[in-house]
Amino acid sequence: MALTPVDLDLAARIQHRLAAPDYRRWRARVEATGGCLKPVHLTGQRTLIDHTTGHVLDRHIGTIYAPCGNRRSSVCPACSERYAADAFHLIRAGVAGGKTIPHEVADKPRLFVTLTAPSFGTVHTRPTTRHGKPRPCPCGQFHHPDDPRLGTAIDPGAYDYRGAVLWQGHASELWHRFTIQLRRELATAAGLRANDFGQHARLSYAKVAEYQRRGLVHFHAVIRLDGPEGAHDPAPDWADTELLDHAVRAAAETTRVTKTLTLDGGEEEHTFTWGTQLDIRVINRPDHVEDGRGQLSDQALAGYIAKYATKGTSTSETPDRPVRSERDIEHLTVHPHHKRMITAAWDLGANEDLTFLRRWAHMLGFRGHFLTKSQRYSLTFKHLRTERRLWQHHAALETLGAQPDTVLVVNHWKFTGTGHANDAERELAEAIYQRKRTTRKQKKENES
């Protein structure tokens, strides 16, 4: 296929960057970030001093790059992959143990639960029979799996965009109420008073939000029953998977969030609930994807959630930055269905009770964290990142022949910018990331 003038121009700029005198220094900075596409520029100096002798072991003066840390693959594949790897270890430690979490957690009652949003109108779908044969959509047509209409309203005029955005804006609170109700249901099933539940057991969980094609989130959650002290404490004798399953179903059905909102000068009462679709699967110990009975392995589950945690907001890739005005919304190149949700969030945000919706209009009204966990489910992102920094620090000292307990590190940096100078540098940075990714995959395949 012939290259276009734009492609030729970009190729020329890449060649020019490769031939620049400072290319090796620039490449070393990008290599240090793993190929980050939006690196943070820090200018200053770092000095390593042997505090037993006072000798300077190493000094770096100038500019360095730090990874942007964005979790979205659409923004920065390199940082997104690192985030997904951390999410994998965080989730798996909570279901199988490891990294300071005892392996005995795998013997406790554990479920993988998916909670969905209610229906706000008929959307294009691709239904199938139980044998996997496609059936017609409610619109009467058969849709291809990649059809951009999937998940969007069949009749936009009848679709409740206002209600959808209001539900989305309160989804995180609905999850919080669900966890409270779940503890109450567990206490009732165990014959305990709700206030005494914490003395006998602890509800531990990790959940991730994933956008459906219709633009509404659903929550995937790992739910585990522990003893009162958490992961290191055995679950009580009465705790089992069947009891946990019963309590989850009861809590999902009865959880309510009721709000009296002032909208357009008048008060309206809104009650938010979960949708009727509820999926519950037992987490199985054997290392296989599924056993044919709706059970999941520890590794497969952690991989699923890590993938969910780095996805964008929808198949049409809504904006990665907040919108600032109605004019911004007009210029968005997204599906009309999602643009209507953004517009609804912006309009509702004009009301005093819902001002937060304007800030999160680009997220279709959802303002929660994408991956959250209870306090004692497992280790934290901070723990994983600290361990990684310590490993890198010790590796650097080893090349200098120094011991960590004898070295004083003096840092003095100031922020001087973000990103790459042009599209040529971005293309080269992405090539560095792809090369590193390929090397990691080949190393993993050789080790397996």
N, C-alpha and C positions, 0 to 999 in steps of 0.2 A: 504494500500500500504506500502510495506516494506521500511524502511529508508535506504538510501545509506550510505556508510562509511563517505562521506563528510558531510551529514546531521547529523550523529551521532557525528562527530568531532565538528561541530558547536554547537550542543546542549550541549556538554560537556563544551565548552568554555563559553557558556551562563551561565550554572550552576556555573562555577568557578567565573564568574564576579558577579553573584548574591550573592555569599558567601564572596566576598572580603570585607575587613574592611571598605573601603571608598565608598562602593556602595551607601549608603543612601545620602552621600554628592554629589556624581556624579549624582544620580537620581534627586536630588533637582535642580541642574544646568540645566539638560535637561528639567525638568518640566517647568522651568522658560522660556524656549524658545518655549514651545509648542510641543516639540519632533523634533526639527530641526536636520536634518541629517548631516549638515556641519556647526556646530556652530563655531563662532569666539571666541577664548580664549583671555580673558583680565585678566591680573594679576595686583594687586595693592590694593587700599583701597577706601572705601567710608565712610564718616563721616557725621552724622546729628547732628547739633549743634543748640540749642535754643539761638538765638542771643540776646534775652532779658535777659537771666540769664547767658549765657556762658556755660551751662551744655551740655555734650555730651549725646544725646538721644540714639544714636545707632552707631555702628561701625562694618564694615565688612572688614576683611583683608584676602586676598587670591586670588583665581581665580574664575571668573564668566564666563558664556557663554552668548553670544549675538546671536540672530538669523542671519543666513546668508543673508536672504532677497531675495533669488533667486525666480524669478517668475515662473520657469518651474517646473511642477509637476514631471517630470522625474528626476530632480535633488534633489528637496526637497519638498515633499508633504505638509509639515506643513507650510513652508513659502509661497508656491504657493497658498495654501488655504487662507492665510491671504491676499495675494496680490489680489486674486480674489474677496474677500469680499470688499476690499477697492475700487477695480474697479467697483464693483456693485453699491456701494453708490455714487461714483463719476459720473457714467453714469446716474443713476436714478435721482439724484438731478438735472441733466441738462434737463431731460425730464418731470419730475413730481414735482420738487421742494423739499424743505426740506434741513436741515443742512446749513442754512444761505441763501439758494436760494429760492426766492418766488414761491409759488405754482402756480402763474399765468403763469409760463412758459408753463404749460400744455395747455393753450389756444392759444399759438402761433403756426404758421406754423412749422411743424416738419416732417421730413422724415427719414427713415432708408434706406440708399443707399449702394449697393454693386458694386464696380468697380473691374473688372477682368483684367488679363493679356491677350495679344493676343495669338494666336496659333503659336507654333513653330514646329509643326509636329503632326502627328496622334498618339494618345495614346490609351491604352486599357481603355474602358469605360463600364459602365453597364447601357445602355439606357433602358427606359421603355416607354410604350405607355401612353397616357393621362389617361388611366384607371389603371395604375400601373403595367401592365403586362410586364415582362422583354422581351427585344429584343436583338438580337445578337450584339456583339461588332463588330467594323469594321474588326477585325481579323477573324470573322466568328464564334467565340465561345460565349457561355454564361458564364459569370463570377459570381462566388460567391461574396457576399458583402465583404468578408474578403480576397479575392484573392490579394496577394502582387503585382501582375502585374498591378492592376488598377492604372491608372495615369502615367504609364511608357510607353516609346516609343515602338510602334509596330515594327518599323524599326529604330534601333538606328543609323544606317549609314546615314539615310535621315533626322534625327531629328536635328534641328538647336540649338545645345547646346550653341554655342558661342553667338548667338542672344538672347537666353533665359537669359543667365547670364548677358549680357550687359543691357537688359531691367531691370532685377532685381536690378542691381547696380544703376539704375537711377529712380527706382520706387518712391522713396521718393520725388525726385525733380519733377516728373510728378504729384504727389499729390499736391505739393505746387503750381505748375502752374495751376492745376485744380481749386484750391480755388480762385486764382486771376481771372481766366476766369469766374468762377461762379459769382463773384461780378460784373463783366462787363455785363454778361447776365442778371443779376437781375436789374442792372441800366437801361439797354436798355429796358427791359420789363416794367419798371416803368416810362419810359420817362425821365430818369435822365442822366446827364453826368456821366461817370465812375468816374471822380475825385470828384464828389459831393455825391457819394453813401454813404460814411461814415458820412455825415451830416444828413442823413435821416434814415439809418438802419445799422445794424451790422450783419455779418454772423458769427454765433457761431456753433462750431462742436466738436465732439470727434470721433476719428477713431482708429480702431484696425486692425492690419495686421494679416492675417491667411494664413498659407501655405496650398495650395491644394495638392492633392496626386502627381501631376506631379512636385512638388517642387517649384512652383511659387506662390508668394503671391497674394492674392486679399485683398482689403480694405473694411471693413464694417464701415460705418460712420453714426452717428446721426447728422443731419444738421437741424439747427433752425434759424429762422429769428427773430431778436430782434430790439429794438430801438437803437439809437446811443450809449447809455451807457451800453448796454448788458442786462443781465438777468433781472435786476430790471427795465428796461425801456420797456414800451409797444411797440409792433411792429407797424410800420406805417399802416395807413388805407388801403393802396393799397396791402399790403402783405397778401397772402393767400397760401394755399397748392398747388393749381393749378399753380400759377405763379412760385412757388419754384420748382415744378416738371418739368415744361417747361424749366426753367433755368438750372437745373441739367442735363437734357438730352442734351441740346445744348452745355453745357460746356464739358460734357464727349465726345461728338462727335468731338469737335473742338480743344481740348487741345493737344498741341504738345510740345515735347522737342527735339530740334535738336542739335547734338553735332558733331564737327569735331574732330575725334580721330586719334592719331598716332598709328597705329598698324603694327607691323612687319616692321617698317621702312618707311611705306607709310601712307598717310592721307586718312581716310575714313569718309564719312558723314553718320551719323545714326540718324534716326528720331524715337522717341519712342512715342507710343500712347496707349490708353486703348483698351482692347478687345471688341468684339461686344456684349458680354453678359453684360447687365446692369439690375440690379434688384432694383426697387424703391417701397417702401411700406410706407403707411401712418402710423404714430404712433398714436394709439387710446388710449383714456383715460380709458375705462372700463378694469377691471382686468381679462383679458382672453388672452389666447395664440394667437389665431387668430379668426377673425370673418367670415372667408370664403371668404373675399374679399381682401386678401393680406394685412390686417391691423394687427398691433402688439400692445400689451399692454405695458405700461411702465415697469412693473416688468419683463415680459418675455424678453423684449429687453435688459434690464440691465443684466439679467442672461445669455443671449446668449453671449454678449460681454465679460463678465467676464470669461466665459468658453474659448472663443477664445484667450484671453490675456494670458492664462497660458499654452496653448498647445505648444508642441515641434515643431520642424521645419517640420516634415513630419511623415508619418505613419511608416517609416523605422528608425525613431529616429536618425537623423544625429548627429555628435559630439556636445557635450555641451561646448567644448573648441576649440580655434583656432588650426588649423593645422600649423605645423612649417616647413614641408618639403614634398617633393614628397614621401618620404618613409613613412611618417605618413599617407598619402592618401592610399598607397598600403595596409596598415594594417587595414584600416577601415572596419568594418563589417556592411556595409549598402548595399542597393539595387544597382546593377550596374548602374541604371539610375541616381540615386543621386550621385554616385561616379563620373560619367562622368561630372555632373554639377560642382562638387567640383574641379575636374581636370581642367575643362575649366576656372573656376574662377582663379585657381592658375596660369595657363598658361597666361591668359590675364593680370594678375597682374604683369607680367614681363615688360609690357609697361609703359612708364613714366606717361601717362595720367590715368592709371588704377591701380596704385600701391595699392590702398585701397582694391581691390578685394582679395588680398592674405590674408589680415587681416580678411576678412569676407567670406573666402572660405567655412568654416564649416557651414555658414548660407546660402550656395548656392548663395552667392553674395549680399544678402540683407543686407543693413547696416543701416536701419532706426530703430527708436524706435517702439516697438510693439503697444503701446498705447499713443497717443498724443491728445491734445485738444487745441482749441483756448483759448486765455487768459481769456475770461469772460464767457466761457461755463458753468462752475460750480466751485466748490471748487477744491482743489489740493490734491495730495497724501500727501504732507507735512502737510497740515492742518489736515488730518485724523490721521496721525501718531503722530502729536503733541498732538491732543486731547486724543489719546490712552495713550500716555506717562503720560500726566497730570492726567488722571483718575487713572492709576496705582500708580502714586506718591501720590495722595491724599488718596488712599486706604491704602497705606503703612503707611502714617502719622496717619491715623485714628486708626490703630491698636496700635500705640504708644501713642495715646491720645494727639497728637500735632496738632497745627493749621498751615496751609501752609504759612501764612504770618509772622510766627514767627520762621521759621526754615531755617537755612543756610545749604546747601548741598555742601560738599567739595569732589570732585572726583579726583582720581589720578590713571589712568589705563594705561597700556602699552600692546600692542599686543604681544601675545606669541604663536600663532598657530591657526590652524583651523581643523575642522573635529573630528571624533572619532578615538580612538586608533586602533580599529580592527573591524572585521565584527560582532563580538558578541555585541559590544556596539551599532553598527548601528542597529542591529536587535532589541535590547532592546529599542532604541530611537524611532524606527518606531512603536513598540508596544505601547509606551507611546502616540505617536501621534494618533494612531488608537483608543485608549481608549478615549482620549479627544474628538476626532471627533464623536465617538458614543454617548458620553455624551451630546455633543452640539446638535446632531440630535434629541435625545430623549427629551431634554429640549424644543426644538423648536416644536416638535410634541405635547408635553403636553400643550404648550401655545396656540397652534392653535385650 
